[in-house]
Amino acid sequence: MFCLTGAVTEIAAFYLASLKFVVIVTIAVERWLHMSRRSLHVTVRRLVIFHITLAAFLFITMAVRIYEREMSPAIFTLTRVVQLWGLTVGVIATAFFYFKVFRILRRLSVFCKQTKMP
């Protein structure tokens, strides 16, 4: 019983953590797009389609994670490399886009000080 619940818990935790991480990266990109364009048209329909697509993609990666113990060592290593690559790209992208948002806000702050806006 412990082995089954441990496996289910591990898979559920991997899926939910991956979903949360990708949503955080998406929020960073969305904030940058909104700040740089000032007219980002985000509709509920687009968000629902995006999140369903994202959840389906992560569901596929979760299925690969379930069966990776039975895969050959080369495929196991490849899946781990892809996972680490995705994590690295996500962290760098989040930092980059929040840095861009910070620069835009800083530029707006300097502009408001120069024009003596409240």
C-alpha positions in Angstrom: 0.0 0.0 0.0 2.8 2.4 0.8 4.5 1.8 -2.5 1.3 2.7 -4.4 0.5 5.8 -2.4 4.2 6.9 -2.7 4.1 6.5 -6.5 0.8 8.4 -6.8 2.0 11.2 -4.5 5.3 11.5 -6.4 3.5 11.7 -9.8 0.9 14.2 -8.5 3.5 16.4 -6.9 5.6 16.4 -10.1 2.5 17.3 -12.2 1.3 20.1 -9.9 4.8 21.5 -9.4 5.4 21.6 -13.1 2.1 23.2 -13.8 2.7 25.9 -11.2 6.2 26.6 -12.5 5.0 27.0 -16.1 2.2 29.3 -14.9 4.7 31.5 -13.0 6.9 31.7 -16.2 3.8 32.6 -18.2 2.8 35.3 -15.7 6.3 36.9 -16.1 6.0 36.9 -19.9 2.4 38.2 -19.7 3.5 41.1 -17.4 6.3 42.0 -19.7 4.1 41.9 -22.8 1.5 44.1 -21.0 4.0 46.6 -19.8 5.9 46.9 -23.1 2.9 46.9 -25.5 0.3 48.5 -23.1 -2.5 46.8 -25.1 -2.3 43.1 -24.6 -5.7 41.6 -25.4 -6.1 38.6 -23.0 -9.5 37.1 -23.2 -11.0 34.4 -21.0 -11.3 32.1 -24.0 -7.6 32.5 -24.9 -6.6 31.8 -21.3 -8.7 28.7 -21.1 -7.3 27.3 -24.3 -3.8 28.1 -23.2 -4.2 26.4 -19.8 -5.9 23.3 -21.3 -3.1 23.0 -23.8 -0.5 23.4 -21.1 -2.2 20.9 -18.8 -2.4 18.4 -21.6 1.3 18.8 -22.4 2.3 18.4 -18.8 0.0 15.3 -18.6 2.1 13.8 -21.4 5.3 14.5 -19.6 3.8 13.0 -16.4 3.0 9.8 -18.4 6.6 9.7 -19.5 7.7 10.1 -15.9 5.5 7.2 -14.8 7.1 4.8 -17.4 10.6 6.2 -17.3 11.7 3.5 -14.8 11.0 0.8 -17.4 12.8 2.7 -20.2 16.3 2.1 -21.4 19.0 4.0 -19.6 19.6 6.3 -22.7 15.9 7.3 -22.8 15.9 7.8 -19.0 18.9 10.1 -19.3 17.3 12.0 -22.2 14.1 12.6 -20.2 16.1 13.9 -17.3 18.2 16.2 -19.5 15.0 17.6 -21.2 13.5 18.2 -17.7 16.6 20.0 -16.5 16.8 22.0 -19.7 13.2 23.1 -19.3 13.7 24.1 -15.7 16.8 26.1 -16.5 15.2 27.9 -19.5 12.1 28.7 -17.3 14.2 30.2 -14.5 16.3 32.3 -16.8 13.2 33.4 -18.8 11.4 34.4 -15.6 14.4 36.4 -14.3 14.9 38.0 -17.7 11.3 39.1 -18.1 11.0 40.4 -14.6 14.2 42.4 -15.1 12.6 43.9 -18.3 9.5 44.8 -16.3 11.7 46.4 -13.6 13.5 48.5 -16.3 10.2 49.7 -17.7 8.8 50.6 -14.3 12.1 52.4 -13.4 11.9 54.4 -16.7 8.3 55.4 -16.0 9.3 56.4 -12.4 12.0 58.7 -13.8 9.6 60.1 -16.3 7.0 60.9 -13.6 9.7 62.6 -11.4 10.8 64.8 -14.4 7.3 65.9 -15.2 6.4 66.3 -11.5 3.4 64.0 -11.8 2.0 62.7 -8.5 
